[in-house]
Amino acid sequence: MILNKEQFDAFRMEITTFGNIPILSQYCGIGCVFCKVHTDSYLGHYPKIPMIDKEDLLKGFSYVNPKVNYVRLGAGVLVAPHTDPFLHPDIYIFIKLASEYFPDKKISCVTTGAYVREDKLEYLNSIPNFGIDLSLITMQDKRETIIPRSERERTQTLLKYAPLNKCTLMFTGEIDDIKRDLELLYSLGVDKKVRQILVRRMEHTATSQPKLKELSTQCIEHYEECITWVKDNYPEVIFTVPILKDVFRGGNNEYFIDADERIKKQKEIIRRYGIDCQVNLICPLSGYDYFTKAFKDMPNVKTNLILNHLYGGSVSVAGLLNHRDIKEQFKPQRNDLMIMPSEMYNADGLDLLGKHVSELEKHYQSKIILA
């Protein structure tokens, strides 16, 4: 076993929280402008993971939630992020082990494809429940601006011959780029092979590289226009929904379905406490307007917008909220009950800065429900 106790605790937390099995922390050297390895000080809360061995991997399997359909080998969200699983010398063995251990789940690796060995494609294709989540980004002229070591030829080979589970495109801010990218994927029959083609909005944080901020700003400015075009021309292509707005309905209604289910659950909780209980909902930017509208007929409920000052930039989601930002922005006059997004906390009940939910309950002298 390679991992020490501190490393294994982080390894376990990542698997339990996100379903990702981090297998190494080696910097990949591709140079993507998205990479936060050197700029995100908050990731320093978690130890670097050395190249794990078979024993670590098998122990990690026991922490995978039996209800999930996917097991991902490689980079984590908080632990060992922004690396490439195919840098691990035993990755092909690990994929086989995972596929046999979880025969009813899909095994995947998120990668730009830069380190996938072309002589292993036949082997990977022989594993029925394995598929690559290919972060294609774009195949247009901006590719090398975003991914300096883009491995363009190898990527073309993977698109043609690799077992693909998912293919992700990043909107560059130019509608013509997304048109040509989708035309390429469809001409190669990628749409017939993958579970989904996903178009993403480019995001940045306060500490992102200047080039990413420039690209992201252009992307965000034209993203609604992009998605309107995608829905009209490729209705089966899905896309990320940065904010719950009607313009984003249709390509991936899962976001709206999840929000509606959450609202229903929250209303059931609130009704149990009665109309005399003043309830404060903590909302990220992504859902604030949507949730405010949903609760407008409940006078004892107030939605509270919490912007992500910790990370800054274009961050809008619940998963990056934290106690520091809540304490700075949420100063209620009356606060009988707080309802907060469960995504704020990892499997150990800690936020991004390692604070337990009980600390916030003590600060506000209020009961907190995660829902």
C-alpha positions in Angstrom: 0.0 0.0 0.0 1.5 3.4 -1.1 -0.8 5.9 0.6 -0.2 7.0 4.2 -3.1 7.8 6.5 -3.5 11.4 5.6 -3.4 10.6 1.9 -5.8 7.7 2.3 -8.3 9.9 4.2 -8.3 12.4 1.3 -8.5 9.5 -1.2 -11.5 8.0 0.6 -13.2 11.4 0.9 -12.9 12.1 -2.8 -14.4 8.6 -3.7 -17.2 8.8 -1.2 -18.1 12.4 -2.1 -17.7 12.5 -5.9 -17.3 8.9 -7.0 -13.9 9.6 -8.5 -10.9 7.4 -7.7 -7.8 9.6 -7.7 -4.8 7.6 -8.8 -1.9 10.1 -8.9 -1.2 13.9 -8.6 1.4 14.2 -11.3 1.2 17.5 -13.2 0.4 16.5 -16.8 2.3 19.2 -18.6 -0.3 19.7 -21.3 -0.6 23.4 -20.1 -4.3 23.8 -20.4 -5.4 27.4 -19.5 -8.0 25.8 -17.2 -5.4 24.2 -14.9 -5.6 25.3 -11.3 -2.7 23.2 -10.0 -0.4 26.2 -9.4 -3.0 28.9 -8.7 -5.7 27.4 -6.4 -4.5 27.8 -2.8 -7.6 26.1 -1.5 -6.7 22.8 -3.0 -3.7 22.9 -0.7 -5.9 21.6 2.1 -5.6 18.1 0.5 -2.4 16.2 0.3 -0.9 15.2 -3.1 -1.5 11.6 -4.0 1.5 9.5 -5.2 0.9 6.9 -7.9 -1.3 4.4 -6.1 -0.8 0.7 -6.3 -3.2 -2.2 -6.8 -3.9 -2.5 -3.1 -4.9 1.1 -2.7 -7.1 0.8 -5.7 -8.9 -2.3 -4.4 -9.4 -0.6 -1.0 -10.8 2.5 -2.8 -13.4 0.3 -4.6 -15.1 -0.4 -1.2 -16.0 3.4 -0.9 -17.8 3.6 -4.2 -21.5 4.3 -3.7 -23.3 1.2 -4.8 -26.1 3.4 -6.3 -23.9 5.2 -8.8 -23.7 4.1 -12.4 -20.2 5.4 -13.0 -16.8 4.8 -11.6 -14.2 7.3 -12.7 -10.4 6.6 -12.5 -8.1 9.5 -12.5 -8.4 13.2 -11.5 -10.6 14.1 -8.6 -12.5 17.3 -7.9 -10.6 18.3 -4.7 -8.0 15.5 -4.5 -5.4 15.2 -7.3 -7.3 17.5 -9.7 -6.1 18.5 -13.1 -3.9 15.5 -13.9 -4.3 12.8 -16.5 -5.1 9.2 -15.5 -3.1 7.8 -18.5 0.1 9.1 -16.9 -0.1 6.2 -14.4 2.0 3.3 -15.7 -0.7 0.8 -14.5 -3.7 2.6 -15.8 -4.6 -0.2 -18.3 -4.4 -2.8 -15.6 -6.5 -0.6 -13.3 -9.2 -0.1 -15.9 -9.4 -3.9 -16.4 -9.6 -4.5 -12.6 -12.3 -1.9 -12.2 -14.3 -3.2 -15.1 -14.3 -6.7 -13.5 -15.0 -5.5 -10.0 -17.9 -3.4 -11.2 -19.4 -5.4 -14.1 -22.7 -3.5 -13.9 -21.2 0.0 -13.8 -19.5 2.1 -16.5 -15.8 2.7 -16.0 -14.5 5.9 -17.4 -11.4 8.2 -17.4 -11.6 11.9 -18.1 -8.7 12.9 -20.3 -7.6 15.2 -23.1 -6.3 12.0 -24.7 -2.7 13.3 -24.9 -1.3 10.3 -23.1 -3.5 7.5 -24.4 -1.4 4.9 -26.2 -2.7 4.2 -29.6 -1.4 0.7 -29.5 -3.8 0.1 -26.5 -7.0 1.1 -28.3 -7.8 -2.5 -29.3 -7.3 -3.6 -25.7 -9.6 -0.8 -24.4 -12.2 -1.6 -27.0 -12.3 -5.1 -25.7 -13.5 -4.0 -22.3 -17.3 -3.8 -22.7 -18.0 -1.4 -19.8 -15.2 1.1 -20.3 -15.4 4.4 -22.1 -13.2 7.5 -22.3 -14.7 10.9 -21.4 -12.8 12.9 -23.9 -12.2 16.5 -23.1 -12.0 17.6 -26.7 -12.2 21.3 -25.9 -12.2 22.4 -29.6 -10.5 21.2 -32.8 -10.5 24.7 -34.3 -7.7 27.3 -34.5 -8.1 28.3 -30.8 -7.2 24.7 -29.7 -3.5 25.4 -29.3 -4.3 28.7 -27.4 -6.3 26.7 -24.9 -4.2 23.5 -24.9 -0.6 24.4 -25.8 0.4 20.7 -26.2 -2.8 19.8 -28.0 -1.8 16.4 -29.6 -4.2 17.2 -32.5 -3.3 14.1 -34.6 -3.7 11.7 -31.6 -7.0 13.3 -30.8 -8.2 12.6 -34.3 -7.2 9.0 -33.9 -9.1 8.7 -30.6 -12.2 10.2 -32.2 -12.1 7.6 -34.9 -11.1 4.5 -33.0 -11.2 4.8 -29.2 -14.1 3.6 -27.0 -15.7 6.9 -26.2 -18.3 7.3 -23.4 -18.7 11.1 -23.6 -17.2 13.9 -25.7 -17.0 17.4 -24.2 -16.7 20.6 -26.3 -15.9 24.0 -24.8 -17.6 27.0 -26.4 -14.7 29.3 -27.4 -16.9 32.4 -27.8 -17.1 31.9 -31.6 -20.3 30.4 -33.0 -18.4 29.3 -36.1 -16.1 27.2 -33.9 -18.9 25.2 -32.3 -20.5 24.7 -35.7 -17.3 23.2 -37.2 -16.6 21.1 -34.1 -20.1 19.5 -34.2 -19.8 19.0 -37.9 -16.5 17.2 -37.4 -17.9 14.9 -34.6 -21.0 14.0 -36.7 -18.9 13.4 -39.8 -16.8 10.9 -37.9 -19.9 9.2 -36.4 -19.0 10.2 -32.9 -22.6 10.9 -32.1 -23.4 7.2 -32.7 -20.7 6.0 -30.3 -21.0 8.2 -27.3 -23.6 8.4 -24.5 -23.5 12.2 -24.9 -21.9 15.1 -26.6 -21.7 18.0 -24.1 -21.1 21.7 -24.8 -19.7 23.6 -21.8 -19.4 27.2 -20.9 -15.9 28.3 -20.2 -15.5 29.4 -16.5 -12.9 31.3 -14.6 -12.0 32.2 -11.0 -10.3 35.2 -9.5 -7.0 33.4 -9.7 -7.3 32.0 -13.2 -4.7 32.8 -15.8 -5.3 36.1 -17.7 -5.7 34.2 -21.0 -8.5 32.1 -19.5 -10.3 35.1 -18.1 -10.2 36.7 -21.6 -11.5 33.6 -23.3 -14.1 32.9 -20.6 -15.5 36.5 -20.7 -16.0 36.2 -24.5 -17.6 32.8 -24.1 -20.0 33.9 -21.4 -21.0 37.0 -23.4 -22.2 34.8 -26.3 -23.1 31.6 -24.5 -26.9 32.0 -24.7 -26.6 32.7 -28.4 -24.5 29.5 -28.8 -27.0 27.4 -26.9 -29.9 28.8 -28.9 -28.1 27.7 -32.1 -27.2 24.3 -30.7 -30.8 23.6 -29.6 -32.1 24.6 -33.1 -29.5 22.6 -35.1 -28.4 19.7 -32.8 -31.3 19.1 -30.4 -29.7 15.9 -29.1 -26.5 17.6 -27.9 -26.7 18.6 -24.3 -25.0 21.6 -22.5 -24.1 22.9 -19.1 -26.6 25.2 -17.4 -24.7 28.0 -15.5 -28.0 29.6 -14.4 -31.5 28.2 -14.3 -33.0 30.3 -17.1 -35.6 29.3 -19.6 -33.2 29.8 -22.5 -31.3 26.8 -21.3 -34.2 24.4 -21.2 -34.3 21.6 -23.7 -30.6 20.5 -24.0 -30.3 19.1 -20.5 -33.4 19.3 -18.5 -31.8 17.4 -15.7 -30.7 20.6 -14.1 -34.3 21.9 -14.0 -35.7 18.5 -12.9 -33.2 18.4 -10.0 -34.1 21.9 -9.0 -37.8 21.2 -9.0 -37.3 18.0 -6.9 -35.2 20.0 -4.5 -37.9 22.7 -4.2 -40.5 20.1 -3.6 -38.4 18.6 -0.8 -37.7 21.9 0.8 -41.3 22.9 0.8 -42.2 19.7 2.5 -39.6 20.4 5.2 -40.8 24.0 5.7 -44.5 22.9 6.0 -43.5 20.6 8.9 -42.2 23.6 10.8 -45.3 25.7 10.3 -45.9 29.3 9.1 -44.5 30.8 12.3 -41.1 29.5 11.5 -38.9 32.1 9.6 -36.9 30.1 7.1 -33.8 31.4 5.2 -32.7 29.6 2.0 -29.1 30.0 1.1 -28.9 30.2 -2.7 -26.0 30.4 -5.1 -26.2 32.6 -8.2 -27.1 29.6 -10.4 -30.5 29.1 -8.8 -31.3 32.3 -6.9 -33.9 33.7 -9.3 -35.5 30.3 -10.0 -35.9 29.5 -6.3 -37.1 33.0 -5.4 -39.9 32.7 -7.9 -40.7 29.2 -6.6 -41.1 30.4 -3.0 -42.8 33.8 -3.6 -46.1 32.5 -2.2 -44.6 31.4 1.1 -44.3 34.6 3.2 -42.2 32.9 6.0 -39.5 31.9 3.5 -36.7 34.2 2.3 -34.2 33.3 -0.4 -30.7 34.8 0.2 -28.2 35.2 -2.6 -24.6 34.3 -1.6 -22.0 35.2 -4.3 -18.8 33.2 -4.4 -16.3 35.8 -3.2 -13.8 33.1 -2.2 -13.2 31.9 -5.8 -14.7 34.9 -7.5 -14.8 35.1 -11.3 -17.7 33.4 -13.1 -18.4 30.8 -10.3 -22.1 30.4 -9.8 -22.7 26.9 -8.4 -23.7 25.7 -4.9 -20.8 23.3 -4.6 -18.3 26.1 -4.2 -20.2 28.0 -1.5 -18.5 28.1 1.9 -18.9 29.4 5.4 -16.7 32.5 4.9 -18.8 33.8 2.1 -22.0 33.1 4.0 -20.9 34.8 7.1 -19.8 37.9 5.1 -23.0 38.3 3.2 -25.8 36.7 5.2 -26.8 38.9 8.2 -30.5 38.0 9.0 -32.8 39.9 11.3 -34.7 36.7 12.1 -33.4 33.2 11.4 -35.4 30.3 12.9 -34.2 27.8 10.3 -31.6 27.7 7.6 -31.8 25.4 4.6 -28.5 25.1 2.6 -27.3 23.1 -0.4 -25.8 19.8 0.6 -23.3 20.2 -2.3 -21.4 22.6 -0.1 -20.0 19.7 2.0 -17.9 16.7 1.3 -18.6 13.2 2.7 -17.1 14.2 6.0 -19.5 17.2 6.4 -16.8 19.8 5.7 -16.9 22.8 3.4 -14.1 23.9 1.0 -12.1 25.4 3.9 -12.5 22.4 6.1 -15.3 23.8 8.3 -18.1 21.6 9.7 -21.7 22.6 9.3 -22.1 22.6 13.1 -19.8 25.6 13.2 -22.2 27.6 11.2 -25.1 26.5 13.4 -23.2 27.8 16.4 -22.4 31.1 14.6 -26.1 31.8 13.7 -27.6 30.1 16.7 -30.0 28.4 14.3 -30.8 24.9 13.1 -29.4 24.1 9.6 -30.9 21.5 7.3 -29.0 20.4 4.2 -31.4 19.9 1.3 
